[in-house]
Amino acid sequence: MPGLGVTMAAGRQVRMLASVADRDRAIRILQESFVEGRLAIDEFGQRVGLAIVSRDFRNVRGGTRGTGGGARQIRSAGEVWEW
């Protein structure tokens, strides 16, 4: 995924760490999806748990994929991601 890390001089990619705000936004998206009936209670609980323990932004963002909510946005480091 472009823009989710910085490539260092040695060619190694460093992942962007997720902030508390990133996790909170992901959980709000999951809550909306659950309330609208797009997630079962067990899947909702699993995805929220993953959002809480995710260390990097890519993992936080990935936990909200497939919720069927149309174009959702999570912002991190001034960038906007839509899916």
HELIX and SHEET records of a PDB file:
HELIX    1   1 VAL A   20  VAL A   35  1                                  16    
HELIX    2   2 ILE A   41  VAL A   53  1                                  13    
HELIX    3   3 PHE A   57  GLY A   62  1                                   6    
SHEET    1   A 2 GLY A   5  THR A   7  0                                        
SHEET    2   A 2 GLN A  13  ARG A  15 -1                                        
SHEET    1   B 2 GLN A  73  SER A  76  0                                        
SHEET    2   B 2 GLU A  79  GLU A  82 -1                                        
END                                                                             
